[in-house]
Amino acid sequence: MKRKAFFLSLFVAVAATMTAQVKDGGISQDMLRDIQKQGGGSANKAVFNALASNSIDNLAKNFDAQGFDTYFSHETTKQNFHNQKSSGRCWMFSGFNMLRSKFAKKHNDSINVEFSHDYLFFYDQLEKSNLMLQGAIETAKKPLDNPDVQFFFHHPIGDGGTFCGVADLADKYGLVPMSAQPETFSAENTSKMRSLISSKLREFGLELRDMVNGGKKAAAIKTRKTEMLGEIYKMLALTLGEPVKEFKYAFKNKKGQTVTETKTYTPQSFYKEVVGGPINGTFIMVMNDPRHEYYKTYEVDLDRHVYDGHNWKYLNLPMEEIEKLAIASIKDNTKLYSSYDVGKQSDRQKGYGDVNLYDYGTLFNTTFKMDKAQRIATFDSGSTHAMTLTAVDLDANGNPKKWKVENSWGPNSGQGGCMIMSAQWFREYMFRLVVDNKYVPENIMKMYQQKPTMLTHDDPLFSEDN
């Protein structure tokens, strides 16, 4: 009896201790029992058995939403597909798709051109390194745990971006053909290179902070920053190859046949020949963000690739206005840079997106009720991947039924390198669109030219396309 009494008192003491340890707002034993009653039970056993051996997506696929056709009433001229592989350079691939499509259109598709991603990526990484180091200098008087300081040190460098990066970098450094500077392993697999350069930039950033706070003169700090960038340049040159400065090139058609004489180019002269002039000023970026007032212009602070370049500035529009711009462009055989949340309701293997593609609610006996604005505000959804908008299928009234994009996951992904999306999916998960000025009505252009409202770098839509 004494033994039973001892264990009984011990159990009561332990239970009392557990209860005492639970603060108001924590999970108490009584609350846990209520949770288990609601969320457990034998009714879930069959679903658990299925999920234990299968992927959630395979079990949640909605059979009724699996069929789709591949006809499009309006489609831009097809071009070959590239593969960004294990890198976050989709913004550059989509931007280059636009540029080479415009070049081909200018020459009635009789001449083809392929741009080197490796070349411009080198300068993207160098410029972002400078952006970080200069940020460390300019915020040096603030404590290390200040949000602005942490912005630079948390992610010193990345390979994601937006179309603004293509415009600023190409305008500044020119372009070269893919044959003049092909991809390297680190260009296609960026994680280790990015990690090592990030560590070096953090080290350099701390040193620059010490110099500022130690009273060093601006000239000395600038000289030391230049030396630091020399170290970063060396790391980039060893992984990506030093950027080509001059090369010989002859243009070819889509069959690979040479159609022009061989000439000697610099990156700047090649850029002038294939693009014609500065990209900046020739386009506007529009956005669908239902959290903010429509028909207003916004700018995201520090969202740029180049220190002396352009922040991401956009006009916030309802989806029906964005669709009009996209349709006008596609009808004139002009592709568009666009970005999406490809992680929602899309089948990467089939290359298809629809809001009813997966029925997660029925599988888990719950509902997912947030709208687009709520998903953005809570970081549940946002722009994650850039693709090139190329086609639209319109009904008899001119309304879109579905859209198609060229992806940068290679020709064997999805629908022959493309992704098809229903009109409903497009409205829910499309975010950014870059539109040539010639397709922008005068009233929309005037709205874009408003003084923008500045958003901070911690805004939920401050994210790069990867």
C-alpha positions in Angstrom: 0.0 0.0 0.0 2.8 2.3 0.8 4.3 1.6 -2.6 1.0 2.5 -4.4 0.6 5.6 -2.3 4.1 6.7 -3.1 3.6 6.3 -6.9 0.2 7.9 -6.7 1.6 10.9 -4.9 4.5 11.0 -7.4 2.1 11.0 -10.3 0.0 13.8 -8.7 3.2 15.8 -8.1 4.4 15.3 -11.7 1.0 16.2 -13.1 0.9 19.3 -10.8 4.4 20.3 -11.9 3.4 19.9 -15.6 0.3 22.0 -15.0 2.3 24.6 -13.1 4.8 24.9 -16.0 2.1 25.8 -18.5 1.6 29.5 -18.8 -1.6 31.1 -19.9 -1.6 30.7 -23.7 0.4 27.4 -23.6 -0.9 23.9 -24.2 -2.2 22.5 -21.0 -3.0 18.8 -20.4 -6.8 19.6 -20.6 -6.2 21.6 -23.8 -4.2 18.7 -25.3 -7.0 16.3 -24.6 -9.4 18.6 -26.4 -7.0 19.0 -29.3 -6.7 15.2 -29.6 -10.5 14.7 -29.5 -10.9 17.2 -32.4 -7.9 16.2 -34.5 -7.3 12.5 -33.9 -9.4 9.4 -34.0 -9.9 6.3 -36.0 -11.7 8.2 -38.8 -8.3 9.6 -39.9 -6.7 6.2 -40.0 -7.4 5.5 -43.7 -6.1 8.9 -44.8 -3.0 8.5 -42.6 -2.3 5.1 -44.2 -2.6 6.6 -47.7 -0.4 9.7 -46.8 2.2 7.5 -45.1 3.1 6.0 -48.5 2.2 8.7 -51.0 2.9 12.4 -51.7 0.2 14.8 -50.6 -0.1 16.2 -54.1 -0.7 12.8 -55.7 -3.6 12.1 -53.2 -5.1 15.6 -53.5 -5.2 15.8 -57.3 -8.7 16.7 -58.4 -9.5 14.3 -61.2 -12.1 16.7 -62.6 -9.4 19.4 -63.1 -6.8 17.3 -64.9 -7.9 17.8 -68.5 -6.9 20.9 -70.5 -6.4 21.7 -74.1 -3.3 23.2 -75.8 -5.0 25.4 -78.4 -4.3 29.2 -78.2 -6.1 31.8 -80.3 -3.1 34.2 -80.1 0.5 33.0 -79.7 3.8 34.7 -80.2 6.5 33.1 -82.4 8.1 30.1 -80.7 11.8 30.1 -79.8 14.1 27.5 -78.2 14.2 27.0 -74.4 17.0 27.4 -71.9 17.5 25.8 -68.5 18.5 27.8 -65.4 19.2 24.6 -63.6 20.0 24.9 -59.9 20.2 28.7 -59.9 17.8 31.6 -59.1 18.3 33.4 -62.4 14.8 33.1 -63.8 14.5 36.9 -64.0 17.5 36.9 -66.4 16.2 34.0 -68.5 12.8 35.6 -68.9 14.3 39.0 -69.6 16.6 37.6 -72.2 13.7 35.8 -73.8 12.0 39.1 -74.3 15.1 40.7 -75.8 16.0 37.9 -78.2 12.3 37.7 -79.3 12.3 41.4 -80.1 15.5 41.0 -82.1 14.1 38.1 -84.1 10.9 40.0 -84.7 12.8 43.0 -86.0 14.5 40.7 -88.6 11.3 38.8 -89.5 12.6 35.7 -87.6 15.4 35.3 -90.2 18.1 35.8 -87.6 18.5 34.1 -84.2 20.5 35.2 -81.2 21.4 33.6 -77.8 22.7 35.7 -74.9 25.2 34.6 -72.3 23.6 34.3 -68.9 27.0 33.7 -67.4 28.4 37.0 -68.6 25.7 39.2 -67.1 25.4 37.1 -64.0 29.1 37.9 -63.2 28.4 41.6 -63.1 25.1 41.0 -61.3 27.0 39.4 -58.5 29.7 42.0 -58.5 27.2 44.9 -58.4 25.2 43.2 -55.6 28.4 42.8 -53.6 29.1 46.5 -54.0 25.5 47.2 -53.0 26.0 45.3 -49.8 29.3 46.8 -48.9 28.1 50.3 -49.6 25.1 49.5 -47.5 27.4 48.5 -44.6 29.2 51.8 -44.9 26.0 53.9 -45.0 24.4 52.1 -42.0 27.6 51.8 -40.0 26.5 54.3 -37.3 23.4 52.1 -36.6 23.7 49.1 -34.2 24.2 45.7 -35.7 20.7 44.6 -34.7 19.1 47.5 -36.6 16.6 46.2 -39.3 18.4 48.2 -42.0 21.8 46.8 -41.0 20.4 43.3 -40.8 18.9 43.6 -44.2 22.4 43.8 -45.7 24.0 41.2 -43.5 21.2 38.7 -43.5 21.3 38.2 -47.3 24.5 39.8 -48.5 24.1 38.5 -52.0 21.6 36.4 -54.0 21.0 35.2 -57.5 17.3 36.2 -57.7 16.1 39.4 -59.1 13.6 41.3 -61.3 13.6 42.7 -64.8 15.0 46.0 -63.5 18.3 44.0 -63.1 18.3 43.0 -66.7 17.7 46.7 -67.8 20.3 48.2 -65.5 23.0 45.6 -66.0 22.7 45.3 -69.8 22.6 49.1 -70.2 25.8 49.3 -68.1 27.8 46.3 -69.2 26.4 45.3 -72.5 25.6 41.7 -73.7 27.6 38.9 -75.3 26.4 35.8 -77.2 26.2 32.5 -75.4 29.0 31.1 -77.5 31.4 33.8 -76.3 30.9 33.0 -72.7 29.1 29.7 -72.0 27.7 28.5 -68.7 30.0 27.1 -66.0 29.2 24.7 -63.2 28.8 27.5 -60.6 26.6 29.5 -62.9 24.2 26.5 -63.1 24.7 25.5 -59.4 25.0 28.8 -57.5 24.6 27.7 -53.8 28.2 27.1 -52.8 29.6 30.1 -54.6 26.9 32.3 -53.1 27.6 30.9 -49.6 31.3 31.6 -49.8 30.9 35.1 -51.2 28.2 35.9 -48.6 30.7 34.9 -45.8 33.4 37.1 -47.3 31.0 40.0 -47.7 29.9 39.8 -44.0 33.5 39.8 -43.0 34.2 42.8 -45.2 31.0 44.5 -44.0 32.2 44.3 -40.3 35.5 45.7 -41.3 34.0 48.7 -43.1 31.7 49.4 -40.1 34.8 49.5 -37.9 36.6 51.9 -40.3 33.6 54.3 -40.3 33.1 54.2 -36.5 36.9 54.5 -36.0 36.9 57.8 -37.8 38.7 56.7 -41.0 38.4 59.2 -43.9 36.0 58.5 -46.8 38.8 58.2 -49.3 40.5 55.5 -47.2 37.2 53.6 -46.8 36.5 53.8 -50.6 40.0 52.5 -51.3 39.5 49.6 -48.9 36.1 48.8 -50.4 37.7 48.7 -53.9 40.3 46.2 -52.6 37.5 44.1 -51.1 35.6 44.1 -54.4 38.8 42.9 -56.1 38.7 39.8 -53.8 35.1 39.2 -54.8 36.0 39.7 -58.5 38.7 37.0 -58.1 36.2 34.6 -56.6 33.7 35.3 -59.4 36.4 34.9 -62.1 37.4 31.5 -60.7 33.9 30.2 -60.7 32.2 32.0 -63.6 35.1 33.0 -65.7 36.4 36.5 -66.3 34.0 38.5 -68.5 34.9 38.5 -72.1 35.9 42.0 -73.4 36.1 41.3 -77.1 34.9 38.5 -79.4 34.2 37.5 -83.0 30.6 36.6 -83.9 28.4 35.9 -86.9 24.6 35.7 -86.6 22.8 32.5 -87.5 19.2 31.6 -88.3 17.1 29.1 -86.4 18.5 26.2 -88.4 22.0 27.2 -87.3 23.1 28.5 -90.7 25.4 31.5 -90.7 23.6 34.5 -92.3 26.0 37.4 -91.6 29.7 38.0 -91.9 31.9 37.5 -88.9 32.6 40.8 -87.0 34.6 41.8 -83.9 32.4 43.1 -81.1 32.7 44.4 -77.6 29.9 43.7 -75.1 28.7 47.3 -75.6 28.8 47.2 -79.4 27.0 43.9 -79.5 24.4 45.2 -77.1 23.8 48.2 -79.4 23.4 46.0 -82.4 21.0 43.5 -80.9 19.0 45.8 -78.5 19.5 49.2 -80.2 19.6 51.4 -77.2 18.9 51.7 -73.5 16.2 49.4 -72.1 15.4 51.7 -69.3 12.6 54.0 -70.3 11.1 51.7 -72.8 8.8 49.7 -70.5 6.7 49.9 -67.4 6.2 47.3 -64.7 2.7 46.7 -63.4 1.7 44.7 -60.4 -1.4 43.1 -58.9 -1.3 43.6 -55.1 -4.9 43.9 -53.7 -3.5 45.0 -50.4 -2.7 48.5 -51.8 -4.7 51.1 -53.6 -5.1 50.5 -57.4 -4.0 53.0 -60.0 -1.2 54.2 -57.7 2.6 53.8 -58.2 4.8 52.2 -55.6 8.5 51.7 -55.2 10.3 49.2 -53.0 13.4 50.7 -51.3 16.7 48.9 -51.8 15.1 46.5 -54.4 17.7 46.9 -57.1 20.7 45.1 -58.5 23.0 48.1 -59.0 23.7 50.7 -56.3 23.3 53.6 -58.8 20.5 51.7 -60.7 16.7 51.6 -60.4 14.6 50.3 -57.6 11.6 48.1 -58.5 8.9 50.6 -59.3 5.4 49.5 -60.4 1.9 50.6 -61.1 -0.6 48.6 -59.1 -3.5 47.6 -61.3 -6.6 45.3 -61.1 -6.1 42.1 -63.0 -8.5 43.0 -65.8 -6.3 46.0 -66.6 -3.2 43.9 -66.6 -4.9 41.3 -68.8 -5.7 44.1 -71.4 -2.0 45.1 -71.5 -0.9 41.5 -71.9 -3.4 40.7 -74.7 -2.4 43.8 -76.7 1.2 42.8 -76.5 0.7 39.1 -77.4 -1.6 40.1 -80.3 1.3 42.1 -81.7 3.6 39.1 -81.4 5.5 40.6 -78.4 6.4 38.4 -75.4 6.3 39.8 -71.8 8.3 39.3 -68.6 5.9 38.0 -66.0 6.2 36.5 -62.5 4.0 34.1 -60.5 3.7 31.9 -57.4 4.4 28.6 -59.1 4.2 26.7 -55.8 0.5 27.0 -55.6 -2.0 24.7 -57.4 0.4 23.9 -60.2 1.7 20.6 -61.6 5.4 21.0 -62.6 5.5 17.7 -64.5 2.4 18.4 -66.6 3.1 22.1 -66.9 -0.4 23.2 -65.8 -1.9 25.4 -63.2 -5.5 25.7 -62.1 -7.1 26.8 -58.9 -8.9 23.5 -58.5 -6.0 21.3 -59.5 -5.5 20.0 -56.0 -8.3 19.5 -53.4 -6.3 19.7 -50.2 -9.4 20.8 -48.2 -11.2 17.5 -48.7 -8.0 15.4 -48.1 -7.4 17.1 -44.7 -11.1 17.7 -43.9 -10.6 21.5 -43.6 -10.8 24.6 -45.7 -8.2 27.1 -47.1 -10.1 30.4 -47.3 -7.6 33.2 -47.6 -7.9 35.5 -50.6 -5.0 36.9 -52.6 -4.5 40.0 -50.4 -4.5 37.9 -47.2 -2.1 35.4 -48.7 0.3 38.2 -49.6 0.0 40.0 -46.2 0.7 36.8 -44.3 3.7 35.7 -46.5 1.6 32.7 -47.7 2.0 33.7 -51.4 4.1 36.1 -53.5 6.1 36.4 -56.6 8.6 33.5 -56.6 9.4 32.7 -60.3 9.6 34.7 -63.5 8.5 33.2 -66.8 7.9 34.7 -70.3 4.2 35.2 -71.2 3.7 34.1 -74.8 0.1 33.1 -75.6 -3.5 33.7 -74.7 -6.7 31.9 -75.6 -9.6 34.3 -75.9 -13.3 33.4 -76.0 -15.9 34.9 -78.4 -16.2 38.0 -76.2 -12.4 38.6 -76.1 -12.0 37.3 -72.5 -9.1 35.1 -71.6 -9.7 31.4 -71.0 -6.1 30.4 -70.5 -2.5 31.6 -70.8 0.8 30.1 -71.7 4.4 31.0 -70.6 7.8 29.9 -71.7 9.6 28.5 -68.7 13.4 28.3 -67.9 13.4 24.7 -66.7 14.5 23.2 -70.1 12.6 21.9 -73.1 11.6 18.7 -71.4 9.7 20.3 -68.5 5.9 20.7 -68.5 4.3 21.3 -71.9 7.4 21.1 -74.1 9.2 23.7 -71.9 6.0 25.7 -71.3 3.4 26.1 -68.6 -0.3 26.5 -69.3 -2.5 28.2 -66.8 -6.2 28.7 -66.5 -7.6 32.3 -66.4 -8.6 31.8 -62.8 -5.1 30.6 -61.8 -3.6 33.6 -63.7 -5.7 36.0 -61.7 -4.8 34.4 -58.3 -1.1 33.7 -58.7 0.2 36.2 -61.3 2.0 39.3 -59.8 4.4 41.2 -62.1 4.2 42.1 -65.7 6.7 44.1 -67.8 5.0 45.9 -70.7 6.6 47.7 -73.7 5.5 51.4 -73.7 3.9 51.0 -77.1 1.1 48.9 -75.6 0.4 51.2 -72.6 -2.6 53.5 -73.0 -1.9 57.2 -72.3 -4.0 57.2 -69.1 -2.1 54.2 -67.7 1.2 55.8 -68.6 0.3 59.0 -66.7 -0.6 56.9 -63.6 2.8 55.2 -63.9 4.6 58.6 -63.9 3.1 59.6 -60.5 5.5 60.1 -57.6 5.6 56.6 -56.1 4.8 55.7 -52.6 8.0 54.2 -51.1 7.6 50.7 -49.5 10.2 49.4 -47.1 12.4 46.3 -47.7 10.4 44.2 -45.2 7.2 44.5 -47.3 5.8 41.0 -48.0 6.2 41.5 -51.7 9.8 42.5 -51.4 11.0 39.3 -52.9 13.1 38.3 -55.9 12.1 36.1 -58.8 14.0 32.8 -58.6 
